[in-house]
Amino acid sequence: MNFKIILVIILACLALVFVAQNIDIVSLKFFYWEIAMSRAVLIFFSLLIGFMIGWFLKSYLSYRKEKKEVQNILNK
């Protein structure tokens, strides 16, 4: 089998074990808003939001760097 396929299968099994062990319902309160969800879903969405913020920040910083380099080239 291909290494990537084996790695994906192992990660999927670990994810299933994680979800099975974190099915407890937790309550999330933010100002006047309250929602109840499983702990695994809460952790998943927290990680997803963190990855999205990191990706957008990296994209923005790369854009600024390229824009600055283009301005430096045009000004020479």
Jmol script that loads the backbone (N, CA, C; Angstrom):
load data "model"
ATOM      1  N   MET A   1       0.828  -1.192   0.000  1.00  0.00           N
ATOM      2  CA  MET A   1       0.000   0.000   0.000  1.00  0.00           C
ATOM      3  C   MET A   1       0.872   1.254   0.000  1.00  0.00           C
ATOM      4  N   ASN A   2       0.301   2.286  -0.505  1.00  0.00           N
ATOM      5  CA  ASN A   2       0.978   3.568  -0.556  1.00  0.00           C
ATOM      6  C   ASN A   2       1.080   4.163   0.857  1.00  0.00           C
ATOM      7  N   PHE A   3       2.185   4.830   1.151  1.00  0.00           N
ATOM      8  CA  PHE A   3       2.408   5.426   2.468  1.00  0.00           C
ATOM      9  C   PHE A   3       1.321   6.438   2.820  1.00  0.00           C
ATOM     10  N   LYS A   4       0.903   7.247   1.851  1.00  0.00           N
ATOM     11  CA  LYS A   4      -0.115   8.264   2.110  1.00  0.00           C
ATOM     12  C   LYS A   4      -1.446   7.635   2.489  1.00  0.00           C
ATOM     13  N   ILE A   5      -1.802   6.534   1.840  1.00  0.00           N
ATOM     14  CA  ILE A   5      -3.062   5.858   2.145  1.00  0.00           C
ATOM     15  C   ILE A   5      -3.022   5.303   3.565  1.00  0.00           C
ATOM     16  N   ILE A   6      -1.912   4.703   3.935  1.00  0.00           N
ATOM     17  CA  ILE A   6      -1.774   4.163   5.286  1.00  0.00           C
ATOM     18  C   ILE A   6      -1.849   5.289   6.314  1.00  0.00           C
ATOM     19  N   LEU A   7      -1.201   6.406   6.030  1.00  0.00           N
ATOM     20  CA  LEU A   7      -1.230   7.548   6.936  1.00  0.00           C
ATOM     21  C   LEU A   7      -2.647   8.096   7.089  1.00  0.00           C
ATOM     22  N   VAL A   8      -3.387   8.198   5.998  1.00  0.00           N
ATOM     23  CA  VAL A   8      -4.765   8.687   6.055  1.00  0.00           C
ATOM     24  C   VAL A   8      -5.634   7.733   6.863  1.00  0.00           C
ATOM     25  N   ILE A   9      -5.457   6.431   6.685  1.00  0.00           N
ATOM     26  CA  ILE A   9      -6.237   5.444   7.438  1.00  0.00           C
ATOM     27  C   ILE A   9      -5.935   5.553   8.933  1.00  0.00           C
ATOM     28  N   ILE A  10      -4.668   5.698   9.281  1.00  0.00           N
ATOM     29  CA  ILE A  10      -4.293   5.831  10.695  1.00  0.00           C
ATOM     30  C   ILE A  10      -4.882   7.106  11.294  1.00  0.00           C
ATOM     31  N   LEU A  11      -4.789   8.221  10.568  1.00  0.00           N
ATOM     32  CA  LEU A  11      -5.343   9.483  11.064  1.00  0.00           C
ATOM     33  C   LEU A  11      -6.861   9.419  11.195  1.00  0.00           C
ATOM     34  N   ALA A  12      -7.525   8.746  10.268  1.00  0.00           N
ATOM     35  CA  ALA A  12      -8.976   8.596  10.350  1.00  0.00           C
ATOM     36  C   ALA A  12      -9.359   7.764  11.571  1.00  0.00           C
ATOM     37  N   CYS A  13      -8.612   6.711  11.837  1.00  0.00           N
ATOM     38  CA  CYS A  13      -8.883   5.887  13.023  1.00  0.00           C
ATOM     39  C   CYS A  13      -8.675   6.688  14.302  1.00  0.00           C
ATOM     40  N   LEU A  14      -7.610   7.475  14.352  1.00  0.00           N
ATOM     41  CA  LEU A  14      -7.369   8.320  15.519  1.00  0.00           C
ATOM     42  C   LEU A  14      -8.480   9.355  15.695  1.00  0.00           C
ATOM     43  N   ALA A  15      -8.967   9.906  14.597  1.00  0.00           N
ATOM     44  CA  ALA A  15     -10.060  10.877  14.668  1.00  0.00           C
ATOM     45  C   ALA A  15     -11.331  10.217  15.194  1.00  0.00           C
ATOM     46  N   LEU A  16     -11.605   8.994  14.751  1.00  0.00           N
ATOM     47  CA  LEU A  16     -12.781   8.281  15.245  1.00  0.00           C
ATOM     48  C   LEU A  16     -12.674   7.997  16.739  1.00  0.00           C
ATOM     49  N   VAL A  17     -11.502   7.601  17.195  1.00  0.00           N
ATOM     50  CA  VAL A  17     -11.300   7.364  18.628  1.00  0.00           C
ATOM     51  C   VAL A  17     -11.483   8.664  19.403  1.00  0.00           C
ATOM     52  N   PHE A  18     -10.955   9.769  18.872  1.00  0.00           N
ATOM     53  CA  PHE A  18     -11.102  11.066  19.523  1.00  0.00           C
ATOM     54  C   PHE A  18     -12.570  11.451  19.655  1.00  0.00           C
ATOM     55  N   VAL A  19     -13.322  11.292  18.587  1.00  0.00           N
ATOM     56  CA  VAL A  19     -14.744  11.642  18.614  1.00  0.00           C
ATOM     57  C   VAL A  19     -15.497  10.742  19.582  1.00  0.00           C
ATOM     58  N   ALA A  20     -15.186   9.451  19.586  1.00  0.00           N
ATOM     59  CA  ALA A  20     -15.875   8.512  20.472  1.00  0.00           C
ATOM     60  C   ALA A  20     -15.611   8.831  21.943  1.00  0.00           C
ATOM     61  N   GLN A  21     -14.444   9.344  22.255  1.00  0.00           N
ATOM     62  CA  GLN A  21     -14.110   9.640  23.642  1.00  0.00           C
ATOM     63  C   GLN A  21     -14.543  11.036  24.079  1.00  0.00           C
ATOM     64  N   ASN A  22     -14.975  11.870  23.165  1.00  0.00           N
ATOM     65  CA  ASN A  22     -15.353  13.248  23.494  1.00  0.00           C
ATOM     66  C   ASN A  22     -16.773  13.565  23.045  1.00  0.00           C
ATOM     67  N   ILE A  23     -17.705  12.688  23.377  1.00  0.00           N
ATOM     68  CA  ILE A  23     -19.089  12.911  22.965  1.00  0.00           C
ATOM     69  C   ILE A  23     -19.896  13.662  24.015  1.00  0.00           C
ATOM     70  N   ASP A  24     -19.275  14.015  25.132  1.00  0.00           N
ATOM     71  CA  ASP A  24     -19.974  14.757  26.175  1.00  0.00           C
ATOM     72  C   ASP A  24     -20.461  16.092  25.628  1.00  0.00           C
ATOM     73  N   ILE A  25     -21.636  16.490  26.082  1.00  0.00           N
ATOM     74  CA  ILE A  25     -22.210  17.766  25.660  1.00  0.00           C
ATOM     75  C   ILE A  25     -21.666  18.872  26.566  1.00  0.00           C
ATOM     76  N   VAL A  26     -21.191  19.930  25.942  1.00  0.00           N
ATOM     77  CA  VAL A  26     -20.711  21.100  26.680  1.00  0.00           C
ATOM     78  C   VAL A  26     -21.519  22.309  26.239  1.00  0.00           C
ATOM     79  N   SER A  27     -21.614  23.276  27.129  1.00  0.00           N
ATOM     80  CA  SER A  27     -22.362  24.492  26.842  1.00  0.00           C
ATOM     81  C   SER A  27     -21.378  25.632  26.630  1.00  0.00           C
ATOM     82  N   LEU A  28     -21.539  26.339  25.533  1.00  0.00           N
ATOM     83  CA  LEU A  28     -20.678  27.466  25.196  1.00  0.00           C
ATOM     84  C   LEU A  28     -21.495  28.745  25.328  1.00  0.00           C
ATOM     85  N   LYS A  29     -21.010  29.673  26.156  1.00  0.00           N
ATOM     86  CA  LYS A  29     -21.706  30.940  26.368  1.00  0.00           C
ATOM     87  C   LYS A  29     -20.828  32.076  25.869  1.00  0.00           C
ATOM     88  N   PHE A  30     -21.422  32.952  25.069  1.00  0.00           N
ATOM     89  CA  PHE A  30     -20.725  34.122  24.546  1.00  0.00           C
ATOM     90  C   PHE A  30     -21.700  35.280  24.576  1.00  0.00           C
ATOM     91  N   PHE A  31     -21.474  36.232  25.474  1.00  0.00           N
ATOM     92  CA  PHE A  31     -22.392  37.331  25.750  1.00  0.00           C
ATOM     93  C   PHE A  31     -23.774  36.768  26.059  1.00  0.00           C
ATOM     94  N   TYR A  32     -24.776  37.052  25.241  1.00  0.00           N
ATOM     95  CA  TYR A  32     -26.125  36.555  25.508  1.00  0.00           C
ATOM     96  C   TYR A  32     -26.444  35.307  24.706  1.00  0.00           C
ATOM     97  N   TRP A  33     -25.497  34.810  23.993  1.00  0.00           N
ATOM     98  CA  TRP A  33     -25.682  33.668  23.105  1.00  0.00           C
ATOM     99  C   TRP A  33     -25.180  32.418  23.801  1.00  0.00           C
ATOM    100  N   GLU A  34     -25.944  31.329  23.728  1.00  0.00           N
ATOM    101  CA  GLU A  34     -25.536  30.070  24.347  1.00  0.00           C
ATOM    102  C   GLU A  34     -25.871  28.922  23.406  1.00  0.00           C
ATOM    103  N   ILE A  35     -24.929  27.986  23.266  1.00  0.00           N
ATOM    104  CA  ILE A  35     -25.135  26.832  22.404  1.00  0.00           C
ATOM    105  C   ILE A  35     -24.551  25.608  23.096  1.00  0.00           C
ATOM    106  N   ALA A  36     -25.213  24.470  22.911  1.00  0.00           N
ATOM    107  CA  ALA A  36     -24.729  23.203  23.466  1.00  0.00           C
ATOM    108  C   ALA A  36     -24.321  22.299  22.305  1.00  0.00           C
ATOM    109  N   MET A  37     -23.142  21.702  22.420  1.00  0.00           N
ATOM    110  CA  MET A  37     -22.640  20.804  21.376  1.00  0.00           C
ATOM    111  C   MET A  37     -21.671  19.820  22.010  1.00  0.00           C
ATOM    112  N   SER A  38     -21.308  18.803  21.253  1.00  0.00           N
ATOM    113  CA  SER A  38     -20.349  17.840  21.792  1.00  0.00           C
ATOM    114  C   SER A  38     -18.963  18.471  21.857  1.00  0.00           C
ATOM    115  N   ARG A  39     -18.167  17.980  22.757  1.00  0.00           N
ATOM    116  CA  ARG A  39     -16.824  18.522  22.954  1.00  0.00           C
ATOM    117  C   ARG A  39     -15.978  18.362  21.691  1.00  0.00           C
ATOM    118  N   ALA A  40     -16.129  17.235  21.000  1.00  0.00           N
ATOM    119  CA  ALA A  40     -15.348  16.993  19.782  1.00  0.00           C
ATOM    120  C   ALA A  40     -15.682  18.019  18.699  1.00  0.00           C
ATOM    121  N   VAL A  41     -16.958  18.343  18.551  1.00  0.00           N
ATOM    122  CA  VAL A  41     -17.367  19.331  17.545  1.00  0.00           C
ATOM    123  C   VAL A  41     -16.816  20.709  17.910  1.00  0.00           C
ATOM    124  N   LEU A  42     -16.862  21.043  19.188  1.00  0.00           N
ATOM    125  CA  LEU A  42     -16.329  22.324  19.639  1.00  0.00           C
ATOM    126  C   LEU A  42     -14.834  22.434  19.354  1.00  0.00           C
ATOM    127  N   ILE A  43     -14.084  21.379  19.647  1.00  0.00           N
ATOM    128  CA  ILE A  43     -12.644  21.386  19.382  1.00  0.00           C
ATOM    129  C   ILE A  43     -12.380  21.460  17.885  1.00  0.00           C
ATOM    130  N   PHE A  44     -13.163  20.709  17.089  1.00  0.00           N
ATOM    131  CA  PHE A  44     -12.991  20.738  15.636  1.00  0.00           C
ATOM    132  C   PHE A  44     -13.205  22.142  15.084  1.00  0.00           C
ATOM    133  N   PHE A  45     -14.299  22.804  15.492  1.00  0.00           N
ATOM    134  CA  PHE A  45     -14.568  24.145  14.987  1.00  0.00           C
ATOM    135  C   PHE A  45     -13.520  25.147  15.472  1.00  0.00           C
ATOM    136  N   SER A  46     -13.028  24.983  16.693  1.00  0.00           N
ATOM    137  CA  SER A  46     -11.971  25.865  17.190  1.00  0.00           C
ATOM    138  C   SER A  46     -10.707  25.719  16.349  1.00  0.00           C
ATOM    139  N   LEU A  47     -10.330  24.483  16.048  1.00  0.00           N
ATOM    140  CA  LEU A  47      -9.159  24.250  15.203  1.00  0.00           C
ATOM    141  C   LEU A  47      -9.376  24.786  13.793  1.00  0.00           C
ATOM    142  N   LEU A  48     -10.567  24.573  13.247  1.00  0.00           N
ATOM    143  CA  LEU A  48     -10.876  25.053  11.904  1.00  0.00           C
ATOM    144  C   LEU A  48     -10.775  26.574  11.830  1.00  0.00           C
ATOM    145  N   ILE A  49     -11.323  27.255  12.817  1.00  0.00           N
ATOM    146  CA  ILE A  49     -11.251  28.717  12.840  1.00  0.00           C
ATOM    147  C   ILE A  49      -9.803  29.179  12.970  1.00  0.00           C
ATOM    148  N   GLY A  50      -9.022  28.492  13.796  1.00  0.00           N
ATOM    149  CA  GLY A  50      -7.609  28.833  13.942  1.00  0.00           C
ATOM    150  C   GLY A  50      -6.834  28.655  12.651  1.00  0.00           C
ATOM    151  N   PHE A  51      -7.081  27.547  11.939  1.00  0.00           N
ATOM    152  CA  PHE A  51      -6.414  27.323  10.658  1.00  0.00           C
ATOM    153  C   PHE A  51      -6.815  28.386   9.641  1.00  0.00           C
ATOM    154  N   MET A  52      -8.098  28.750   9.623  1.00  0.00           N
ATOM    155  CA  MET A  52      -8.560  29.759   8.671  1.00  0.00           C
ATOM    156  C   MET A  52      -7.920  31.116   8.965  1.00  0.00           C
ATOM    157  N   ILE A  53      -7.847  31.497  10.241  1.00  0.00           N
ATOM    158  CA  ILE A  53      -7.215  32.767  10.600  1.00  0.00           C
ATOM    159  C   ILE A  53      -5.747  32.756  10.191  1.00  0.00           C
ATOM    160  N   GLY A  54      -5.062  31.654  10.454  1.00  0.00           N
ATOM    161  CA  GLY A  54      -3.656  31.539  10.065  1.00  0.00           C
ATOM    162  C   GLY A  54      -3.463  31.617   8.567  1.00  0.00           C
ATOM    163  N   TRP A  55      -4.340  30.958   7.812  1.00  0.00           N
ATOM    164  CA  TRP A  55      -4.232  30.971   6.352  1.00  0.00           C
ATOM    165  C   TRP A  55      -4.477  32.373   5.800  1.00  0.00           C
ATOM    166  N   PHE A  56      -5.529  33.043   6.303  1.00  0.00           N
ATOM    167  CA  PHE A  56      -5.813  34.399   5.836  1.00  0.00           C
ATOM    168  C   PHE A  56      -4.686  35.357   6.207  1.00  0.00           C
ATOM    169  N   LEU A  57      -4.137  35.221   7.405  1.00  0.00           N
ATOM    170  CA  LEU A  57      -3.048  36.091   7.825  1.00  0.00           C
ATOM    171  C   LEU A  57      -1.810  35.867   6.963  1.00  0.00           C
ATOM    172  N   LYS A  58      -1.488  34.619   6.675  1.00  0.00           N
ATOM    173  CA  LYS A  58      -0.344  34.311   5.817  1.00  0.00           C
ATOM    174  C   LYS A  58      -0.560  34.878   4.418  1.00  0.00           C
ATOM    175  N   SER A  59      -1.766  34.718   3.883  1.00  0.00           N
ATOM    176  CA  SER A  59      -2.065  35.247   2.550  1.00  0.00           C
ATOM    177  C   SER A  59      -1.930  36.765   2.524  1.00  0.00           C
ATOM    178  N   TYR A  60      -2.439  37.422   3.542  1.00  0.00           N
ATOM    179  CA  TYR A  60      -2.368  38.877   3.607  1.00  0.00           C
ATOM    180  C   TYR A  60      -0.924  39.352   3.706  1.00  0.00           C
ATOM    181  N   LEU A  61      -0.135  38.700   4.565  1.00  0.00           N
ATOM    182  CA  LEU A  61       1.263  39.104   4.716  1.00  0.00           C
ATOM    183  C   LEU A  61       2.062  38.835   3.447  1.00  0.00           C
ATOM    184  N   SER A  62       1.775  37.745   2.755  1.00  0.00           N
ATOM    185  CA  SER A  62       2.447  37.458   1.482  1.00  0.00           C
ATOM    186  C   SER A  62       2.086  38.510   0.440  1.00  0.00           C
ATOM    187  N   TYR A  63       0.810  38.900   0.407  1.00  0.00           N
ATOM    188  CA  TYR A  63       0.362  39.929  -0.528  1.00  0.00           C
ATOM    189  C   TYR A  63       1.079  41.246  -0.255  1.00  0.00           C
ATOM    190  N   ARG A  64       1.178  41.634   1.020  1.00  0.00           N
ATOM    191  CA  ARG A  64       1.874  42.880   1.364  1.00  0.00           C
ATOM    192  C   ARG A  64       3.339  42.827   0.972  1.00  0.00           C
ATOM    193  N   LYS A  65       3.983  41.680   1.192  1.00  0.00           N
ATOM    194  CA  LYS A  65       5.401  41.539   0.852  1.00  0.00           C
ATOM    195  C   LYS A  65       5.606  41.653  -0.655  1.00  0.00           C
ATOM    196  N   GLU A  66       4.757  40.984  -1.443  1.00  0.00           N
ATOM    197  CA  GLU A  66       4.869  41.066  -2.904  1.00  0.00           C
ATOM    198  C   GLU A  66       4.615  42.484  -3.391  1.00  0.00           C
ATOM    199  N   LYS A  67       3.618  43.136  -2.810  1.00  0.00           N
ATOM    200  CA  LYS A  67       3.297  44.503  -3.208  1.00  0.00           C
ATOM    201  C   LYS A  67       4.475  45.433  -2.917  1.00  0.00           C
ATOM    202  N   LYS A  68       5.109  45.245  -1.771  1.00  0.00           N
ATOM    203  CA  LYS A  68       6.265  46.062  -1.410  1.00  0.00           C
ATOM    204  C   LYS A  68       7.435  45.797  -2.351  1.00  0.00           C
ATOM    205  N   GLU A  69       7.660  44.539  -2.724  1.00  0.00           N
ATOM    206  CA  GLU A  69       8.740  44.200  -3.651  1.00  0.00           C
ATOM    207  C   GLU A  69       8.492  44.800  -5.028  1.00  0.00           C
ATOM    208  N   VAL A  70       7.254  44.769  -5.488  1.00  0.00           N
ATOM    209  CA  VAL A  70       6.918  45.363  -6.789  1.00  0.00           C
ATOM    210  C   VAL A  70       7.145  46.867  -6.741  1.00  0.00           C
ATOM    211  N   GLN A  71       6.745  47.512  -5.653  1.00  0.00           N
ATOM    212  CA  GLN A  71       6.960  48.954  -5.523  1.00  0.00           C
ATOM    213  C   GLN A  71       8.452  49.285  -5.520  1.00  0.00           C
ATOM    214  N   ASN A  72       9.250  48.462  -4.853  1.00  0.00           N
ATOM    215  CA  ASN A  72      10.704  48.690  -4.834  1.00  0.00           C
ATOM    216  C   ASN A  72      11.301  48.538  -6.227  1.00  0.00           C
ATOM    217  N   ILE A  73      10.830  47.555  -6.991  1.00  0.00           N
ATOM    218  CA  ILE A  73      11.331  47.344  -8.354  1.00  0.00           C
ATOM    219  C   ILE A  73      10.931  48.509  -9.254  1.00  0.00           C
ATOM    220  N   LEU A  74       9.691  48.964  -9.133  1.00  0.00           N
ATOM    221  CA  LEU A  74       9.210  50.062  -9.970  1.00  0.00           C
ATOM    222  C   LEU A  74       9.885  51.388  -9.615  1.00  0.00           C
ATOM    223  N   ASN A  75      10.256  51.575  -8.368  1.00  0.00           N
ATOM    224  CA  ASN A  75      10.885  52.827  -7.937  1.00  0.00           C
ATOM    225  C   ASN A  75      12.355  52.908  -8.316  1.00  0.00           C
ATOM    226  N   LYS A  76      12.969  51.805  -8.670  1.00  0.00           N
ATOM    227  CA  LYS A  76      14.401  51.819  -9.026  1.00  0.00           C
ATOM    228  C   LYS A  76      14.619  52.331 -10.385  1.00  0.00           C
TER     229      LYS A  76
END
end "model"
wireframe off; spacefill off
backbone 0.3
color backbone group
